[in-house]
């Protein structure tokens, strides 16, 4: 159970300390490795799903279905996570002068620090998730790591960790659903992943402090004003955390205490509320309403609207028009 610090918030990590989390937000171009000094894709086949279009800060996730394959000797320039979704397959690893042999099953994980060099021979078909984690995702996650250049993780092969697997599967599900909350939910999950890695798999483990009491009123107002002004944009978690002047983890924790909702839930509901008001204006097309509320397309908007309101935008508008007025 976290400690209680009423009316106390973590130290400012924004302009008050000369460090802006938003400015250090890094976009990882793909799950790449180094071979003979060249940067190449981790696997020779194209991913069936990728977070690259979502542009999550500090992380990229890719889903692959591949046959038996030899992955030649390579180095991981970023921290690397790998989760087997399907395939009970024998595989052989050569790393650090050792030969390791295992049999994968759904749920098998690799956790490899950046700089790890290995070669893997998979002897059967698998479906797997591959993830590259930039060091900045870890150092920006908590105020306790704000001054660090990197965080050293421990190396694990043939690992089973249900919590880690659940986070990667939820990130995959968000991509499969076309990220209804935009990049905000994916980045929230990525930040949760970073905090978990720091607490569980860092060489020097870091346990975040639990703050209570919510955001001070003036910080909350700054964040809410920003959300109201930028609803049509794809708001990122690092933007909101920077406005509040704290790390993404503590911002998410205190924002939920203040509003009763996680940042991505709050923003999504505000977008729907804004859209409902605009739908009451017959001069606005559904397409204009969708884009003005920050949705990627009318079809994306219609699907989310129906999930939350139980009716399509057109049906909602029609019901409003036929509703008796006072």
N, C-alpha and C positions, 0 to 999 in steps of 0.2 A: 504494500500500500504506500502511495507516494506521500511525501511530506506536505504539510499545509503551510502556505505562506500567504495569508490574506493581504491584499493590497500590495503585493510584491511581485514584480515580473522580472524575467531574465534581463541581463544587461543588454543595452542597445548594441546591435551589430550592424546598424546602418550608418548614417552620416555622422552620428555622435562619436563613433570610433574610427571613422575614415574607411570603413569597409562596407560595401553595398552588396548584399547577397545576390541581387538581380544582375549586377554587372559581372559576377563570376559564374553565371549560368552557362553551362557548356552543352552544346548539342553534339552527341556522338553520331558520326555518319553511318555506322553499321557495326556488326560484330566482325571485326577484322583481326587478322594476325599478321605477324612479320615472318616472312620466309626469305632468307638470303638478302635481308635488308629491304625487301619490298613489302608494302602493305597489301594484303590480299584478303578476300572473303574467307571466313573460317571454313566453310564448306563449299564444294564446287557447284552445288545446285542452288537454285534461287529459293528463298524462303516462301512458304505458302502464306505467311502472315508476318508483318513487320510493323514496329512502332515508329519507323523513320518518318512516315508522313505525319504522325501525331506530334513530332518534334518535342518529345519529353526532354527536360533538362537533365543532363548527367547520366543518362542510361538509354540503352537500346535493347529491345527484345525481338527475337526472331523465332519463328516456328518452322521446323523442317520435317519432311518425310523423306528418308533416304534409304537406299539399299545398302548391302554390305559395302563398306568403304574403308580404305586406308587414308588416314589424314596425316600427310607427311609432317616431318619435324617442323615445328613452328614455335614462335614466342608470342605470349599474350601481352599486348601493350596496355591493356586495361584489366582491372579485376574481372574475373570470368566466372559465370554461373552456368550450369548445364543441367537440365532436368529431362530424364527419359519419361515420355508419356506412354509409349507402347513399345514392346519388344523385349522378350526374354532372350538376351543375346550375349554370347561370350565376347569379351573384348580384352585386348592386350595393350598395355601402356608402357612406353619407354620414357623415363624421365629421371634426371639426376643420376644417371648411371645405373638405374634399377629397372628391372622388368617386373611389371605387376599384371596379374591376371584376375579378372572378375567376370561375373555373369550379371548383366543388368536386369532389372525388373522395373515396372512402372513405379516411379518415385525415387529412382536412383539419381543422386545429385553429385556434381563436381563443384567444388569451390576452390578456385585457383587465384592466388595473388598475382597482380601484374608483374611481368618479368618471368613467369613460369615458362619453361621450355619443355615440350613433350611431343611424342608421336603416338597415335592411337590407331589400332586396327580393329574395326568392328566387323564381326564375322556373320552378321545377319541384318535384316532391315529393322529400322527403328523410326519412331516419331519422337522428336525432342525439341525442347526450348533451349535456345542459346541466348545468353545475356552478357553484355559488356557494361561494366559499371565504372564510370570515370571517378578518379580519386576525389574530384571536387564534390561529388554527391555525398561522399562520406564526411569530408571536412566541413561542408556547409550545413550538415544535418542538425548539428547541436552547437550551442554556444561553447560547450566544453572542448570542441574540436576546431573552433573558429581560427585559431592561430597556428594550426598544424598545416604542413605542406602536404602530408600524406598520412594515411593510417595503414599500418601493416596488418594484413589478415593472415590467418593460419591456413595451410593447405590441406584440403580434404578430397580424397577419392572414394568413390563408392559409398557416399554419405546418404543417410536417410534422415530427413528433417521435415516433418509434416507442416510446421509453421512456415518454413521457407518455401516449400512446395505450394502451399495455399496462396501465398502472396503472388508467386509467379503465375499461378493459374487464374487468379483474379485479374491480374494485369492483362493476361491473354483474353479473358472474357470481355474486358472493357474494350479492347481492340475489335473483337468480333462483333460487339454491339455498336461499332462506329463511335465510340467515346461520346456518349450523350452529354456529358458535362464538359466536353472539350479536354484540353490537356491537363486541367486542374485535378481530375480524379487520378489519372495515371501518375502524375507527379506526386500526389499525396501517397499513393501506394509505394512509389519509388522511395519516398522519404521514410516511410514506415520500414521498408526493406533495409535502408541504410542504417537506421537506428537499431534494428534487430542485429545486423551484422556487427555493428560496433559493440553491442552488448554481449553477443554470443561468440563471435569468431575473430575479434581483434586480438592481436598479441597482447596488448594492454587493454583489457576490456573496460568499456565505459558504460556506466549505468546512468541514464538521464534522471534528473531530479523531477519529481512530480509537483507542479505548481497548481494552486487552486485560487479561485477568486475571479477568474475571467480577466479580460483585457480592461485596462483603465478606460474610462469613458472617452477621453480625447483620442486615444489610439483607435478604439473601436469606430469612432465617428469617421476618422480618416479613411479607414478600410471600407466602411459602408458607403461613404461618398464616392470613393474610387470605383467600387463595384457598380454603383448606380450610373456613373458616367461612362463606364467601359463595358456595359452589358453586351454590346454588339461585337466585342473583341474576344479573342481566345485568351482569357486571363490565365496567368501561370501562378503556381503556388509561391514561387520565389518573388514575384511582384508583390503579392499581398504581404508576405513576410517582411519584405524590405520596407513597405509602407508602415507596418507595425513596429519596425525596428528590432526584430529578433529573428532567431533561427526558424526555419520552417516547422520543425517539430514542436517547439514551444508555442509558436503562433497557432498552429492547428489545435493544440490542446486547449489553449485559453480562449480561442475563438468559439469553439464548441461549447465551452462553459458559459460564455456570454450570450450566445444565440440559440443554444440547444441543438445546433446542427453543425456537421462538418462543413468546411468551406465549400467543397464541391456540391454538396446538397443544397446549401444556402443559395449559391449562385444559380444553380439549375432552377430552383423554385422561383427566384427573382425573375429569371428569364421567362418562365411560364406566366407569371403574374403580369409582366410587361406585355407579353404577347396577347393575353386575354383582354387587356385594356385596348390594345390596338385592333383586335378583331372586332370590337364593338363599333369601329369606324368603317362603314361600308366602302369608303373611298380607298381603303388600304387593301391591296391584294394579299393573299395568303403568303405568296413568295416574299413580298416586301416585309410582312410581319415576321416571317421566319428569319430572314437575314438581319433585320433590325434588332431581333432578340438574341443574336449571336449564334444561330444554328447554321450548320454547314450547307444545308439544302432544305427545300420544302418537304421532301420525303422524310428526311431525318427529323425535322421539326414535327411532322404529323405523327410519326411513330412515338416520339417521346411524349407529345401532348396527349395522345390517346392513352398511353400507359399511366400517366398521372391524373388525367381528367376523366377518363372513361368515355371519351368521345373524340371524333376528329375535329380539327380546327373549323372546317366548313360546317359541321353539325353544331358546334358550339355557337358559331355566328348565326346560323339559322334559328337556333333556339332563342338567342338574344333578340333577334328581330321580331319574332312572334310573341315575345314576352310582354304582358300588359304593362303599361307605364302609368305612373301616378301623376 
